Amino acid sequence: MDRSADVIVIGGGIMGLNVAARLAAARAGRVVLFEKRRFGAGESGKSGAILRQHYSHQTLIAMAQSSLAAYRALHERAPGGIGLQNPGMAFVCGPADRVGLERNVALQRSLGVEVESLDAAGLRTFEPRATFADGEIGCFERAASFVIPHLTLAAVAAQARAAGAELHEGCGVAAIEQDANRRATGVRLADGTRVAARTVVVCGGPWSRALLLAAGADLPLSAVAPEQAFFIPPAGHGPDRCIWADLVNDLYWKSETTGFTRVGRLSYEHDRAVPDPDSSDEGVSGAFLADSRARLARRVAGYREAVCWGGVAALYTVTPDAQALIGPVAGHDGLLVVSGFSGHGFKLGPSVGDAVTALVAGGDAGPFERDFFAPDRFARGARRSGAYGSSVLG
Ligand SMILES: Cc1cc2nc3c(=O)[nH]c(=O)nc-3n(C[C@H](O)[C@H](O)[C@H](O)COP(=O)(O)OP(=O)(O)OC[C@H]3O[C@@H](n4cnc5c(N)ncnc54)[C@H](O)[C@@H]3O)c2cc1C
């Protein structure tokens, strides 16, 4: 071997950077992260980075709570902050999702999240510019916030370096190396350099599947391309009242710090499969832009005439139950996977960093439940289900 480390982290998205920062802070030995392009080159850089706590599972709500606290602290500490804003988030649904929404709200409240329930009349008062049908209900989560992805990634990278982690951009891992017993022994970089380590953590987002497959681990991860549209709000409209998740129109929208309104779909139904993330086309279809405008205008009529700025197709790494794979890869000692966040992972980053640090070096895993995220759960016939089926709401 040319070089050595105690833990190698592959990938400089929000997961890899948080894992490296927390491992280094826990004095888990020499922590080295390799990012093949630049921090945020994958999913994280294009993320909506909404930090909500509306989920169907206790562990996810608690991880989102713990991460929100960490992001707030980072915003205070990082020079210039991480662009954290706190507009709150409203959810609206029709009769089909009523039971699920009420269950999620009750679960949130039991964990101390402040949530206001809204009937159709309450929704109309809450946002008079929108149209709500009788029978629709909703809720408003006051603490829901968002951050600016690239500021956040830079701040977490600075945290990791300050704690002693070594981070390398422009440095791709070509292969995970293992001994004859499939124990991780390190990685081989794209330039041929070999780096030894007893622990390798794969945080490669949409690229994770191919890396792991080459190492003999076939995990149910796949990449899809969710399209996002950006609109200039109609004259006099200003920013929206809050962030919105509209289950009736299968849509979420959010006023960005740029002044544009970002619009995306909640379900994965329209996201095309991406067999090779390296040759993914970032362009969006005119049909998607027109459909986004029509769906948004059904709720907020003023958007009917809004000027479209264009859009971008990003990447999600999805699993069959829309929950991530976090933990040791069965049959491969020393190899861990942290991927498959299915379009809702940014808000969980700090808590995932704590969890992986506990898995690797011991200590407190926080609200993370190992079995919930077990990478081998599908092989055991287990799968998670959320209140709203398969969607970025988890
Ligand atoms: C459009 C969009 C909107 C979203 N909105 C939200 C939201 O509002 N709230 C929320 O919580 N989540 C949201 N998400 C999801 C969230 O952004 C992701 O779950 C999260 O960013 C995943 O981070 P990651 O670190 O796992 O993956 P990535 O960010 O994809 O990072 C993986 C990194 O690994 C690197 N890499 C890959 N292979 C190698 C290799 N061989 N060697 C070295 N480096 C390698 C890549 O270059 C990449 O930088 C959104 C995602 C998208 C795309």
The ligand as an SDF file (V2000), in Angstrom:
LIG
                    3D

 53 58  0  0  0  0  0  0  0  0999 V2000
  -33.6270   18.1720   -6.5020 C   0  0  0  0  0  0  0  0  0  0  0  0
  -33.4610   17.6270   -5.1170 C   0  0  0  0  0  0  0  0  0  0  0  0
  -34.1850   18.1690   -4.0660 C   0  0  0  0  0  0  0  0  0  0  0  0
  -34.0310   17.6540   -2.7700 C   0  0  0  0  0  0  0  0  0  0  0  0
  -34.6820   18.2530   -1.7340 N   0  0  0  0  0  0  0  0  0  0  0  0
  -34.4660   17.8140   -0.4700 C   0  0  0  0  0  0  0  0  0  0  0  0
  -35.0430   18.5040    0.6210 C   0  0  0  0  0  0  0  0  0  0  0  0
  -35.7450   19.5000    0.4400 O   0  0  0  0  0  0  0  0  0  0  0  0
  -34.7910   18.0480    1.8830 N   0  0  0  0  0  0  0  0  0  0  0  0
  -34.0230   16.9340    2.1020 C   0  0  0  0  0  0  0  0  0  0  0  0
  -33.8510   16.5550    3.2600 O   0  0  0  0  0  0  0  0  0  0  0  0
  -33.4540   16.2750    1.0710 N   0  0  0  0  0  0  0  0  0  0  0  0
  -33.6540   16.6830   -0.1930 C   0  0  0  0  0  0  0  0  0  0  0  0
  -33.0670   16.0410   -1.2470 N   0  0  0  0  0  0  0  0  0  0  0  0
  -32.3160   14.8210   -0.9950 C   0  0  0  0  0  0  0  0  0  0  0  0
  -30.9150   15.0890   -0.4930 C   0  0  0  0  0  0  0  0  0  0  0  0
  -30.3550   16.1750   -1.1770 O   0  0  0  0  0  0  0  0  0  0  0  0
  -30.0920   13.8190   -0.6600 C   0  0  0  0  0  0  0  0  0  0  0  0
  -30.7360   12.7560    0.0310 O   0  0  0  0  0  0  0  0  0  0  0  0
  -28.6850   13.9920   -0.1280 C   0  0  0  0  0  0  0  0  0  0  0  0
  -28.0910   15.1340   -0.6650 O   0  0  0  0  0  0  0  0  0  0  0  0
  -27.8550   12.7610   -0.4680 C   0  0  0  0  0  0  0  0  0  0  0  0
  -26.5240   13.0250   -0.0930 O   0  0  0  0  0  0  0  0  0  0  0  0
  -25.3840   11.9710   -0.3210 P   0  0  0  0  0  0  0  0  0  0  0  0
  -24.1860   12.4980    0.3540 O   0  0  0  0  0  0  0  0  0  0  0  0
  -25.8980   10.6070    0.0530 O   0  0  0  0  0  0  0  0  0  0  0  0
  -25.1980   11.8790   -1.9090 O   0  0  0  0  0  0  0  0  0  0  0  0
  -24.5080   12.8920   -2.9400 P   0  0  0  0  0  0  0  0  0  0  0  0
  -24.7750   14.2800   -2.6130 O   0  0  0  0  0  0  0  0  0  0  0  0
  -24.9110   12.4200   -4.2980 O   0  0  0  0  0  0  0  0  0  0  0  0
  -22.9670   12.6640   -2.7210 O   0  0  0  0  0  0  0  0  0  0  0  0
  -22.2620   11.5880   -3.2550 C   0  0  0  0  0  0  0  0  0  0  0  0
  -20.8890   12.0850   -3.6280 C   0  0  0  0  0  0  0  0  0  0  0  0
  -20.0550   10.9730   -3.8640 O   0  0  0  0  0  0  0  0  0  0  0  0
  -19.1560   11.3240   -4.8940 C   0  0  0  0  0  0  0  0  0  0  0  0
  -18.6500   10.0580   -5.4490 N   0  0  0  0  0  0  0  0  0  0  0  0
  -19.3680    9.1200   -6.0970 C   0  0  0  0  0  0  0  0  0  0  0  0
  -18.5820    8.0920   -6.4680 N   0  0  0  0  0  0  0  0  0  0  0  0
  -17.3360    8.3810   -6.0140 C   0  0  0  0  0  0  0  0  0  0  0  0
  -16.0880    7.7250   -6.1060 C   0  0  0  0  0  0  0  0  0  0  0  0
  -15.9680    6.5490   -6.7260 N   0  0  0  0  0  0  0  0  0  0  0  0
  -15.0090    8.3120   -5.5370 N   0  0  0  0  0  0  0  0  0  0  0  0
  -15.1170    9.4960   -4.9000 C   0  0  0  0  0  0  0  0  0  0  0  0
  -16.2770   10.1860   -4.8270 N   0  0  0  0  0  0  0  0  0  0  0  0
  -17.3780    9.6240   -5.3720 C   0  0  0  0  0  0  0  0  0  0  0  0
  -20.0050   12.1210   -5.8610 C   0  0  0  0  0  0  0  0  0  0  0  0
  -19.2340   12.9260   -6.7090 O   0  0  0  0  0  0  0  0  0  0  0  0
  -20.8750   12.9180   -4.8910 C   0  0  0  0  0  0  0  0  0  0  0  0
  -20.3420   14.1980   -4.6070 O   0  0  0  0  0  0  0  0  0  0  0  0
  -33.1820   16.5470   -2.5380 C   0  0  0  0  0  0  0  0  0  0  0  0
  -32.4540   16.0040   -3.5910 C   0  0  0  0  0  0  0  0  0  0  0  0
  -32.5740   16.5540   -4.8650 C   0  0  0  0  0  0  0  0  0  0  0  0
  -31.7560   15.9650   -5.9690 C   0  0  0  0  0  0  0  0  0  0  0  0
  1  2  1  0
  2  3  1  0
  2 52  2  0
  3  4  2  0
  4  5  1  0
  4 50  1  0
  5  6  2  0
  6  7  1  0
  6 13  1  0
  7  8  2  0
  7  9  1  0
  9 10  1  0
 10 11  2  0
 10 12  1  0
 12 13  2  0
 13 14  1  0
 14 15  1  0
 14 50  1  0
 15 16  1  0
 16 17  1  0
 16 18  1  0
 18 19  1  0
 18 20  1  0
 20 21  1  0
 20 22  1  0
 22 23  1  0
 23 24  1  0
 24 25  2  0
 24 26  1  0
 24 27  1  0
 27 28  1  0
 28 29  2  0
 28 30  1  0
 28 31  1  0
 31 32  1  0
 32 33  1  0
 33 34  1  0
 33 48  1  0
 34 35  1  0
 35 36  1  0
 35 46  1  0
 36 37  1  0
 36 45  1  0
 37 38  2  0
 38 39  1  0
 39 40  1  0
 39 45  2  0
 40 41  1  0
 40 42  2  0
 42 43  1  0
 43 44  2  0
 44 45  1  0
 46 47  1  0
 46 48  1  0
 48 49  1  0
 50 51  2  0
 51 52  1  0
 52 53  1  0
M  END
$$$$
